[in-house]
Amino acid sequence: MSQAILFLWSSTTLDLPRYKLCLTTGVGGSIEHQITAFGGERAVPFQQAIPQSAAFSVVVSNYLQENTTQNFLALLNVSTIEEAQNASSEAVIMANALQVGGAAYGTFAYGPVVDGVFAPATPGQLFSRGQFAQNVSVMVGHNTHEAPSFTLPIIQTDNELRAWARLVFPGISDPIVDYLVETLYPAVYDGSYPYSSPIDRIIRVVNDAAFVCNTNYMNKAFKNQTWAYEFQVPPALHGMDVSYTFYMGQGTNLSAGLIAPVAEAMQGYITNFAKNGNPNGPGLPFFPIQGANATMLGINATYIEPQTDDTSNSRCAWWQKALYY
């Protein structure tokens, strides 16, 4: 049994020896796809998984998949995939850059697709149906403010939010758009919803849909027998936990946003989980299992302590149904 760590950055079919741990940083959605690959009918090549910031933009529509392909071929000035394979690297890179650069704000044109084979459905749907590899231990993390860098900042009104939803989710029906805008994320800024302004509202939509609700799907799928944490060190944006995950012992550097004791604690949890399937160990604040009360570990600049996991909410339950496709 290999004790190595597999670092995974993309949603690809793996044909590898069995690894002790699969760790993703920034693109934990790739781990989701590995755990749900083939509807759980095949074993995964790892025993433990640490999806960090599980994010992806899944493409379900066959029309959209084909349209993306044809747009790429047109940018490359070829007609077939075979011709594209024979094009120069420089031309392919340029066509790719043009297509990604022209994608909707916060999106990248490409993403994992529901192909009916490797990805029979969206990971959220597969988790809800029990179609995933269940002999894996999971420690899942997200950052407090994942979405600002991926959020179109000019969205202010209900109609602008509707237009955004139709752009990001091609084929979404009018009743679903109305529910999203009027019921799930209404323009109410009195503190009764988890946002206080129009920009906070759209950030919350993106944060839920593309990032943090994915952690909730995994927690529920594994019957809350998971370890969940939130990286809260300000400003806790997407990717800011990477220097903590790969801390090299250089000490605290506040100008670089790095607090050494927090990094050492995070690495302690990761190492213990890789070795034993449990992040707890000597010298570390207690890391509770998710459990029926939806408990997570808050990892902040000044404290590390158990808290209520705010991804356990009705919004995430709605997103998991994937009604927008």
N, C-alpha and C positions, 0 to 999 in steps of 0.2 A: 504494500500500500504506500503510494507516494505521500510524503509529508510536505510537498512543495505547495506554493501558493500560485494559483492561476490568476493572472490579472487580465481581465476581459474588457475590451473597449467597444466591441461591436456585436451586433446580433447576427452571428454566423453559426452555421451548423458545426458542432465540434466533433472531431474524431481523435480524441486524445486519451492518454492514460488517465486513470482516476486520480484526481487531486484532492488534497485535504480541504482546501478552501478556494472559493471563487469570490474575488473582490473586485467590484467596479467602483470607480470614483468619477462622479459627474454624469455618468451615463448608466446608472443602475438599471435602467429599462432593459438593457441587454441581458441582465441576469433574469429578469422577469420572463423574457422570451425563451431563455434556456430552460427554466423550470417548467414552463408551459409548452415547450416544444413537442410537436407531434401529439398534442393533447395529453401528455403525460404517459404515453405508451412506451417510451424508451427511457432508459436510465440516463441520468446526467453524470458527467465525469467529475463530480465534486461532492463532498459530504456536507460542507458548511458554505453558506453564502452570505456576503455582506453587500447588498445593493445600497449604494449611497446615491442620494438624489436621483431616484428612479424616474427618469424622464424620457419620453419619446413621443413622436407624432406618428401614430400608426395610420397606414393608408389601406382602407377597406375596399373602396370603390374600384372595380375593374376598369371603369372608364377613366378614372383619375390616374391609375397606374399606366394605362396605355397612353394617355395624353402626355404624361411626364416623359415617357419613352420617346414619343414622336417629337416633342419639343426639343429634347436633347439631340436627336438625329438631325433635326432642322438646323440647330445651332452649329452642329458639326459639319453640316452641308453634305450629309450622306443619307441614304434611303433605308439601309438595313443594319442590323446589329453586326452582321459579318463585315460590312464596310467599316463600321465603327471600330471593330477589332483590329483592322489593318491601318487605321489612322495613326498619325504620329502622337507620341505622348504629349507634346506641346499643344496640339490641336484639341486633344481630349480634355486636358487640364483647362484650357481656355473655355471650351464649351461648358464644362462642369461649373466653372467659376461664374460664367454668365447666367446659367440657370439658377444657381444658388443665390446669386446677387439679385436676381429678379423675383425671388420668392416673396410671399407676403411677410410683413414685418414680424420678426420673431420665429419664422419658420425657415426651412432650408431645402424645400423642394423634395428632398429624399427622406425616406424613413422606412421602417420595417413594414412589410405589406402582409395582409391576410391572404395567404396563397392556398389555403385549404389543405396543406400538407405539413410543412414545418410550423406554420402558424394557422391552425384551423379556424381561429377566431381571435378577437382581441384578448390580451392576457387577463384583463379584468373579467371578461365573460368566462374564460376557461377556469380561472380561479373559483368563480362562483359556482361552476358546474362540477368542481372536483376533478377537472381534467388537467392534472399537473403532477410532477414528480414529488411524491409526498415523503420520501425518505431523506429529506434535506433539513438541516437546521438553519434558521434564518435570523440574522441580526440586521435590521433594516434602519437606515438613517435618512433624515432629510434636513435641510437648512430652513431657518425661519423665513427668509425672504428669497425664495428661489426665482421668482418670476419677473422682477422689475426689468432686467436686461432683455427680456423676451416679449415685453408688453408695449403695444402701440400707445404712446402717451396722449394722443389727441382725442381719445374716445371719451365723450362727456355725456351724451344723451342716450335715451333708449334706442332711438333709430340708428345711431352710430354703433351701438352694441349689437343691434340686429344685423347690420351690414357686416360687422366684423365676424359674427358667428357664421354667416353664410359664406364668407370668404375662407375661413379656416376649416369649416366643416361642409364641404361641397355636398349638396344633396340633402341637407338638413331640412326637415319639413317646417312649415310655418307654425303649426301648433307647438312643436318642440322649441322653436325660437321664442315664441311667446312665453312658454313656461320658463325658459332660461332667464329671460329678461324681466318678466313680471312677477314670478313666484320664487324662483330659486335665488336670484340676485336682484331684487327690486331696488329701485332708486330711493332707498330709505337710509338716511344718514344720521339717525338719532341714537345710535349705539345699540340698537336691537339686532343688527347684523354685523358681521366681522369686517366692516369697512366703514369709513367715515367721510368719504368723498368720492366723486366719480373716478378719479385715477386709482384710488384704493380698491374700488369696486372691480374694475377690469383686471387689476393685478391679482385680486383674489380669484377671479374666474380662471385666469391662466395658471395661477399657483395650484388650484385644485385640479383642474382638468389635465394638465400636462405633468405635474410633479407629485404633490404630496398625497393625493388620493391613491396613487399606486402603492404607497406603503401600507395604506389601510387595506387594500385588496389582499396583500400578502399576509398581514396580521390575521385577518378573518379566515383566510384559506387554511392557515395552519392552526386554526382554533385558538388564536391568541397565545399560543405557546411559542412566541417569538420574543426577541429582545429588540425594542424600538427606542431610538433616541432622536433628539432634535439638536442640531448644532446651532447654538444661539449666540456665539461670540460676535458682537456687532462688527460690521453691519449684517453679517450672516447671509450674504448673497450667495447665489449659485456658484459653486466651485471654490468658495473661500475655505472650505475644510480640507482642501487637497494638501496644503502645506502642513497641516496637522497630521493627516494620515501618513505622509511621507517625511515626517520630521526627522532631522539628521543630527539632533543633539547640539545645535548651534546656539541655543539659549534664546531668551525672550528678545524679540525685536518688534517693538510697538509700531515703528514706522512701516514695517512690513506686515503688520497685523498678526503677529505670531506671539502667543503667550506659552512659554515652555511648559509650565505645569499642566496646562490643559492638553497640550499635544502629547505629553508623556502619559496622561491618563487615557486619552483616546487610543494610543498605541498599546497600552496595557490591556484595554478591553479587546482590541482587535487580536492581539497575540493570544490572549487566553481563549478567545472564541475559536481561533484557528486550531489551537492545541486540544481543547477539551469540549468544544461545542457549548461553552458557557463563558460569558465575558467576565465574570466575577473572579477576583483573586486578591491576594494580600496587598494591602496598602491602597486599595481603590475604593471610592465610594460605592455603596451597594447599587447594583444595576438590577432592577426588578424585571421579572418576566412581564410581558404585556398583560396577560390575565383578563378575567372577565370585566374588570374595571377600566380597561383600556389605559394602562399606565405606561408612560415612556420615561426615559431619562433625559432631563434637560441639561445640556452641556454648555454652560455659560462662562463668561470671563471671570466671574467672581464666585460661582458656585456650580456644583454638579449634584443634582438632586432629582428624585422622582417627581413627576408631574402627571396631570391628566393629558392623555394624547388627544390633541384637538383634531386629528385626522379622522377620528371616530365620530362622524356626523352624517346627517341626512343628505348633505350635498354630495359627499363621496359615494353614498349608496346609490344616488341617482346617476352619477357619472359612470359607475361600474356597469350599468345596464347598456351603455353604448347606444342609447336611443337616437343619437345625433347622426347615425349612419343610415 
